[in-house]
Amino acid sequence: MQLKRRGIATDVVFSADLIGNSGTSYVLDTESRGMSGEEAYSTVRKIIKDIDFSGFKYVIKKVDSTLRGNIAEEIKAVDEAFKSDLVVFSPALPDLGRTTVEGVHCLNGIPITKTELAKDPIKPVTQDNIKKILEKVYDEKITHVSIKDLQEDNFNFSAGRIFTFDASSNAHMQIIIKNCLGTGKRILWVGTAAMADNLFEIEYRTPPSLAVVGSVSSVTRSQVKFAENSGIKILKVPVSDIIEGKNINNTVDEAVKILSHGNDLIIISPASYSLEEYELINTSGAGKSMTTNEISIFVQDLLGKISKEVLEKIKVSGVFLTGGDTAIGLFKKLGALGSSISGEVTTGIPLMRLRGGSFDGLKVITKAGAFGKEDILVYSMRKLKEVTDGQN
């Protein structure tokens, strides 16, 4: 799906004989997870032995994000066939709580071997240290790179050929990928959907997504916090300062700066972040003799003004809007005459394109404030980057 979302033709095949006949990318399903380790190695090796890898820019060995299956044996089989210069193993899937810290792979902060996955009657997970997983099948040196090393850029690839990596965010994964790409080596990428997603985000970069959040519901707050913990940038509009007379220029400039670096961004009223900030805004407004309703209208208008100026200065893949008043307010400021529905992100949340105005065709997702699962903001911002109707 990481390829298809970017408009790259993708075939899923069960036989290597079909590789090269059509499409530009292939997913080869070996159905080897439930086998013994030895059988999985032999099966994968046999299936891929005749593949000509020279026609492919990337080779990715997909692994389960909870380390189920014959991970080490299958990696070794692909590594031998591909003749890798560099093996990069990072099984994190941060958006779904799969992280690796100090070499230990965790599910929602709990080491995998201490979860119910360790009790699977058919194929229990018995090892959560990713370096030790590979040491089971490799005699050569394996180097592990910690989060601290990533953040301090304290690693290089002279120590060997096989590397395992910590990662607890997509930002960490992008550091890994950028450094590995910089080697110019023949790389076997090993990881989950997050590995592919972040690799293609770097190599097939699409404009970032923008979200504008005006709802003050508790559901929205939890969605914003989830997005923030997933690595999406948050920009709080200094509503109280603007009520006091400060202009919006600094906020617009900061938003453009964040987006220009390729980062997705959520612009929010502080009231959408915490109850305490909601009270502070009301206090500031009351000091200017504004009613609660007048404050609400002021905030929605402010979000619309800032968003319009940002959109005029930088290209985005699309805009996610939470709160009906926020959406209508922005549509009016953009001069939109309406919208056409392109699809449904999930039940009750439409994907649309604006019609009319200076942003005709802009992709937009709208959501009622007190609606949706915790991850809907993250998911929607990713959906905005997908190719739809043959267009970005």
C-alpha positions, 0 to 999 in steps of 0.5 A, spaced: 500 500 500 505 504 501 507 504 493 500 504 491 498 510 495 504 514 491 501 512 484 506 506 483 503 500 480 504 494 484 502 487 483 502 482 489 504 475 487 505 468 490 510 466 485 517 469 482 515 467 475 510 473 475 516 478 477 518 482 471 511 481 466 507 487 469 507 492 473 513 496 476 513 493 483 512 487 486 510 484 493 512 476 493 508 473 498 512 466 501 507 464 506 512 461 510 511 464 517 508 458 520 514 453 518 519 451 522 526 456 521 529 451 517 523 450 512 522 457 512 529 459 510 529 453 504 522 455 502 524 463 501 531 461 498 528 457 493 522 462 491 527 467 490 533 464 487 532 466 480 529 473 481 534 478 477 534 484 482 538 488 478 532 491 475 529 494 482 531 500 486 529 497 492 529 491 496 525 490 502 524 484 506 517 485 510 517 483 517 511 482 522 511 488 527 510 484 533 516 479 531 512 473 529 515 468 524 522 466 522 525 473 521 532 471 522 532 465 517 528 469 512 532 475 512 538 471 511 535 467 505 534 474 502 540 477 504 544 471 500 540 471 494 540 479 493 548 479 495 547 485 500 552 490 502 548 493 507 543 489 511 538 495 515 533 491 520 528 496 524 522 493 525 518 499 529 511 501 527 511 507 531 504 509 529 501 503 532 505 503 538 511 498 536 517 501 538 524 499 539 528 501 545 535 499 547 535 493 542 528 491 545 522 491 541 516 493 545 508 493 544 505 499 547 511 500 551 511 493 553 517 488 551 514 483 546 516 477 550 512 479 556 505 480 552 500 475 550 504 474 543 509 470 547 504 465 549 502 463 542 500 456 542 503 455 534 509 460 534 510 464 540 515 470 540 521 468 544 526 473 543 525 481 543 532 483 542 533 485 535 540 484 535 540 477 538 534 475 533 539 476 527 545 473 531 542 466 531 543 465 524 549 470 522 556 469 524 559 476 522 558 482 527 552 485 528 552 492 530 546 495 534 544 503 534 541 506 539 536 512 539 541 516 543 546 514 537 541 516 532 539 523 535 547 525 536 549 522 529 554 518 533 554 512 528 557 510 521 557 504 517 565 502 517 563 497 523 560 492 519 555 490 514 549 488 518 545 493 523 539 493 527 536 500 529 532 503 535 526 507 533 520 510 537 518 515 532 517 516 524 523 521 525 527 516 528 526 512 522 527 517 517 534 519 520 536 511 519 534 511 512 537 518 510 544 515 513 543 509 510 541 512 503 547 516 504 552 510 503 550 509 496 551 501 498 546 495 495 541 495 501 537 490 504 531 494 508 528 489 513 522 492 517 515 493 517 510 498 513 513 503 517 520 502 513 517 502 506 512 508 508 518 512 511 523 510 505 518 512 500 516 518 503 524 520 503 525 518 495 518 519 493 516 526 497 509 528 496 507 535 499 506 535 507 499 535 509 496 541 513 490 540 519 486 545 522 483 544 528 478 548 532 474 543 536 474 543 543 471 536 544 475 531 549 475 526 543 479 532 539 484 533 544 486 525 545 486 525 537 491 531 537 495 528 543 496 522 539 498 525 533 503 529 537 506 523 540 506 520 533 511 525 531 506 530 527 508 537 528 503 542 532 503 549 532 498 553 537 496 559 535 497 564 540 490 566 541 490 570 547 496 574 545 492 576 538 486 578 542 491 583 546 493 586 539 498 581 536 498 580 529 498 573 526 505 574 521 509 570 526 504 564 526 504 564 519 511 564 518 512 559 523 507 554 519 510 555 513 517 554 515 515 547 518 511 545 512 517 547 508 521 542 511 517 537 509 513 536 516 506 535 516 503 540 521 497 541 525 495 548 526 490 548 533 487 553 537 490 552 544 483 550 547 483 544 542 489 542 546 487 543 554 482 545 558 487 550 562 488 553 555 481 554 554 480 557 560 485 562 559 483 564 552 476 565 555 479 570 561 483 574 555 476 575 551 472 577 557 478 582 559 476 585 552 468 584 554 467 579 549 462 573 550 463 566 550 460 566 543 464 572 540 470 568 543 468 562 539 467 566 532 473 570 533 477 563 534 474 560 528 475 566 524 483 567 526 484 559 524 481 561 517 485 567 516 492 564 518 490 557 514 489 561 508 495 565 508 499 559 509 496 556 503 497 562 499 505 561 501 506 553 500 503 547 497 500 542 501 497 535 499 491 537 502 487 540 508 484 536 514 479 540 518 476 538 525 469 542 527 464 544 522 465 552 523 472 551 522 471 548 515 465 552 513 470 558 515 476 556 511 472 554 505 469 561 505 475 565 506 478 560 500 472 562 495 470 555 494 463 555 491 462 547 494 466 541 494 465 534 490 466 527 494 472 523 492 471 518 497 470 516 504 476 516 509 472 512 514 465 511 516 462 518 516 469 522 514 469 524 507 475 526 502 473 531 498 475 536 493 474 544 493 470 547 487 471 554 485 475 559 488 483 560 488 484 553 491 479 549 486 481 541 486 484 542 493 483 535 497 480 536 504 477 531 509 472 534 514 471 531 521 466 533 526 469 534 533 467 529 537 468 523 532 473 518 530 478 514 533 484 516 536 488 515 530 484 518 525 488 525 525 494 521 523 491 516 518 487 522 515 493 526 514 496 520 511 490 519 506 491 526 503 498 524 500 495 519 496 494 519 489 486 519 488 482 520 481 489 519 478 491 526 481 495 528 487 
